Structure formats: C-alpha cells, structure tokens
Amino acid sequence: MQVDVGVHRAIYRACGNVYLAETSLRLDNLSTRIWCVAMHRLPGLTSHVTESREMLDAMLTGDDDRAAELVARDVAEFESSIRTVL
C-alpha cells in the first residue's frame, strides 16, 4: 500500500499543475481509505501492480495518449471493483 500511495503521489507532483496535484491528493486520500477497507475482498491485486507499471512506463516514455487511456481504465476498474464489494 505504501508503494502504491507513493507512486500515485509522485505522479500528482510530476503533473506540473499544483491545483490538479492538490485535488488529486485529496481524492487519493479518500480512495486509499476505501481501498484499505475493501482490499481483502478484492481478487487480482497482482494485476493492479502490473497495470500501474504499464501506466508509469507510458508516462515516463511520453506516450500521453496511452497514459491517459490507462489512467482512465484504472479509475473505472477501481470504481467497479469497489462497488462490487461494498
């Protein structure tokens, strides 16, 4: 969890937009709370790590379209997964 939170926070800081970074941090704090409550009921945490790596690779190589696609998918899958267990 600490690594996941750290990765997300690094991404927010790197975006270059202080307002977006602060808003993302606030939302991430809330989603991390939800994640901690539900994670023991969620299968496939390994795939989450793999997907995060793909997202970071796309960001680091400057593939903005791929990064945006992966971020959108990550958010949608998080919401769907959480809704199924809550």
Backbone as JSON, one array per atom type, in Angstrom:
{
  "sequence": "MQVDVGVHRAIYRACGNVYLAETSLRLDNLSTRIWCVAMHRLPGLTSHVTESREMLDAMLTGDDDRAAELVARDVAEFESSIRTVL",
  "N": [[0.83, -1.19, 0.0], [1.95, 1.23, 0.77], [3.84, 1.69, -1.21], [2.19, 1.92, -3.47], [0.66, 4.19, -2.81], [2.77, 6.03, -2.67], [3.67, 6.02, -5.34], [1.43, 7.05, -6.7], [1.32, 9.62, -5.54], [3.74, 10.69, -6.42], [3.23, 10.86, -9.13], [1.19, 12.8, -9.12], [2.6, 15.05, -8.21], [4.38, 15.36, -10.31], [2.84, 16.26, -12.39], [2.85, 18.95, -12.86], [0.95, 20.86, -12.32], [-0.19, 22.57, -9.77], [-2.73, 22.86, -8.62], [-4.24, 20.75, -9.69], [-2.66, 18.67, -8.69], [-2.99, 18.98, -5.88], [-5.77, 18.58, -5.63], [-5.97, 15.98, -6.62], [-4.48, 14.63, -4.69], [-6.1, 14.93, -2.4], [-8.37, 13.47, -3.22], [-7.15, 11.01, -3.59], [-6.42, 10.34, -0.98], [-8.93, 9.75, 0.08], [-9.73, 7.61, -1.59], [-7.77, 5.77, -0.96], [-8.42, 5.12, 1.66], [-10.86, 3.8, 1.24], [-9.91, 1.69, -0.33], [-8.28, 0.33, 1.53], [-10.2, -0.67, 3.26], [-11.6, -2.43, 1.62], [-9.78, -4.08, 0.28], [-9.06, -6.68, 1.12], [-11.11, -8.2, 0.21], [-10.94, -8.16, -2.46], [-10.06, -9.71, -5.47], [-7.09, -10.33, -7.45], [-4.93, -8.45, -6.99], [-2.39, -8.48, -7.95], [-2.61, -7.97, -10.68], [-3.29, -5.31, -10.56], [-0.9, -4.09, -9.77], [0.69, -4.68, -12.0], [-0.69, -3.25, -13.98], [-0.31, -0.67, -13.01], [2.4, -0.41, -13.43], [2.53, -0.46, -16.24], [1.2, 1.93, -16.75], [2.95, 3.81, -15.59], [5.21, 3.35, -17.2], [4.24, 4.28, -19.67], [3.87, 6.98, -19.05], [6.5, 7.77, -18.42], [7.81, 7.4, -20.84], [6.65, 9.28, -22.37], [4.32, 8.77, -23.75], [1.6, 10.06, -24.03], [-1.12, 9.67, -24.82], [-1.52, 6.91, -24.44], [-0.95, 6.75, -21.7], [-3.03, 8.34, -20.66], [-5.22, 6.79, -21.43], [-4.74, 4.46, -19.91], [-4.85, 5.48, -17.3], [-7.52, 6.35, -17.16], [-8.78, 3.88, -17.47], [-7.84, 2.6, -15.16], [-9.05, 4.11, -13.1], [-11.77, 3.63, -13.67], [-11.88, 0.83, -13.35], [-11.16, 0.61, -10.65], [-13.35, 1.9, -9.42], [-15.44, 0.17, -10.24], [-14.64, -2.29, -9.11], [-14.63, -1.69, -6.36], [-17.3, -1.03, -5.95], [-18.49, -3.55, -6.28], [-17.8, -4.93, -3.97], [-18.63, -3.46, -1.8]],
  "CA": [[0.0, 0.0, 0.0], [2.81, 2.41, 0.85], [4.44, 1.91, -2.53], [1.12, 2.38, -4.34], [0.38, 5.58, -2.45], [3.93, 6.82, -3.08], [3.67, 6.16, -6.81], [0.37, 8.0, -7.08], [1.71, 10.97, -5.12], [4.8, 11.14, -7.32], [2.57, 11.23, -10.39], [0.49, 14.06, -8.91], [3.61, 16.12, -8.14], [5.02, 15.49, -11.62], [1.93, 16.78, -13.42], [3.16, 20.35, -13.14], [-0.21, 21.7, -12.04], [-0.34, 22.49, -8.32], [-4.15, 22.71, -8.27], [-4.58, 19.36, -10.01], [-1.94, 17.81, -7.75], [-3.64, 19.07, -4.56], [-7.08, 17.93, -5.74], [-5.73, 14.54, -6.76], [-4.04, 14.14, -3.39], [-7.28, 14.83, -1.53], [-9.18, 12.33, -3.69], [-6.38, 9.79, -3.35], [-6.55, 10.02, 0.44], [-10.23, 9.09, 0.26], [-9.75, 6.31, -2.27], [-6.89, 4.86, -0.21], [-9.22, 4.63, 2.8], [-11.8, 2.81, 0.7], [-9.08, 0.56, -0.77], [-7.85, -0.41, 2.72], [-11.37, -1.37, 3.8], [-12.11, -3.44, 0.7], [-8.76, -4.84, -0.44], [-9.04, -8.1, 1.49], [-12.19, -8.87, -0.51], [-10.73, -7.98, -3.89], [-9.07, -10.58, -6.11], [-6.31, -9.76, -8.52], [-4.08, -7.31, -6.67], [-1.2, -8.57, -8.8], [-2.89, -7.27, -11.93], [-3.26, -3.87, -10.27], [0.51, -3.68, -9.79], [1.12, -4.75, -13.4], [-1.3, -2.13, -14.68], [0.37, 0.55, -12.56], [3.71, -0.37, -14.11], [2.27, -0.07, -17.62], [0.84, 3.34, -16.7], [4.18, 4.55, -15.34], [6.04, 3.24, -18.41], [3.68, 5.19, -20.67], [4.16, 8.35, -18.61], [7.94, 8.03, -18.5], [8.24, 7.44, -22.23], [5.97, 10.4, -23.04], [3.17, 8.3, -24.53], [0.49, 10.7, -23.32], [-2.4, 9.05, -25.14], [-1.56, 5.61, -23.76], [-1.03, 7.02, -20.27], [-4.4, 8.8, -20.37], [-6.08, 5.61, -21.57], [-4.52, 3.57, -18.77], [-5.35, 6.16, -16.09], [-8.98, 6.27, -17.22], [-9.15, 2.47, -17.2], [-7.54, 2.33, -13.75], [-10.09, 4.74, -12.3], [-13.02, 2.91, -13.91], [-11.79, -0.5, -12.74], [-11.19, 0.8, -9.2], [-14.73, 2.15, -9.04], [-16.22, -1.04, -10.44], [-14.22, -3.28, -8.11], [-15.09, -1.27, -5.03], [-18.78, -1.15, -5.92], [-18.9, -4.95, -6.16], [-17.55, -5.47, -2.63], [-19.24, -2.65, -0.73]],
  "C": [[0.87, 1.25, 0.0], [3.44, 2.73, -0.51], [3.39, 2.47, -3.49], [0.8, 3.85, -4.07], [1.54, 6.48, -2.89], [3.99, 7.06, -4.57], [2.62, 7.17, -7.24], [0.76, 9.43, -6.71], [2.82, 11.53, -5.99], [4.22, 11.59, -8.66], [1.88, 12.58, -10.23], [1.48, 15.23, -8.9], [4.22, 16.39, -9.52], [4.12, 16.13, -12.67], [2.18, 18.24, -13.75], [2.02, 21.32, -12.9], [-0.53, 21.56, -10.56], [-1.8, 22.27, -7.91], [-4.63, 21.29, -8.54], [-3.91, 18.41, -9.03], [-2.61, 17.81, -6.38], [-5.01, 18.39, -4.56], [-6.93, 16.42, -5.83], [-5.3, 13.92, -5.44], [-5.21, 13.97, -2.43], [-8.14, 13.62, -1.92], [-8.46, 11.01, -3.43], [-6.44, 9.38, -1.89], [-7.86, 9.29, 0.71], [-10.27, 7.71, -0.38], [-8.85, 5.3, -1.55], [-7.62, 4.3, 1.01], [-10.19, 3.54, 2.34], [-11.05, 1.53, 0.33], [-8.7, -0.31, 0.43], [-9.0, -1.21, 3.33], [-11.73, -2.57, 2.93], [-11.05, -4.39, 0.13], [-8.72, -6.32, -0.1], [-10.14, -8.89, 0.79], [-12.03, -8.78, -2.03], [-9.7, -8.98, -4.43], [-8.21, -9.77, -7.06], [-5.48, -8.54, -8.19], [-2.81, -7.31, -7.52], [-1.43, -7.83, -10.11], [-2.9, -5.76, -11.74], [-1.83, -3.34, -10.33], [1.03, -3.67, -11.22], [0.57, -3.57, -14.19], [-0.66, -0.81, -14.28], [1.72, 0.69, -13.25], [3.54, 0.06, -15.56], [1.98, 1.43, -17.71], [2.1, 4.2, -16.51], [5.1, 4.51, -16.56], [5.55, 4.22, -19.49], [3.98, 6.64, -20.32], [5.64, 8.69, -18.81], [8.46, 8.1, -19.92], [7.55, 8.54, -23.02], [4.82, 9.99, -23.92], [1.89, 8.77, -23.83], [-0.86, 10.03, -23.57], [-2.56, 7.72, -24.43], [-1.69, 5.8, -22.25], [-2.44, 7.45, -19.88], [-5.39, 7.65, -20.44], [-5.97, 4.7, -20.35], [-5.01, 4.18, -17.46], [-6.87, 6.07, -16.05], [-9.46, 4.86, -16.91], [-8.93, 2.12, -15.74], [-8.63, 2.89, -12.84], [-11.41, 3.98, -12.44], [-13.01, 1.53, -13.25], [-11.8, -0.42, -11.21], [-12.63, 1.0, -8.74], [-15.58, 0.89, -9.15], [-15.91, -2.1, -9.39], [-14.75, -2.95, -6.73], [-16.6, -1.41, -4.92], [-19.24, -2.6, -5.73], [-18.71, -5.5, -4.74], [-18.17, -4.66, -1.5], [-20.72, -2.81, -0.64]]
}
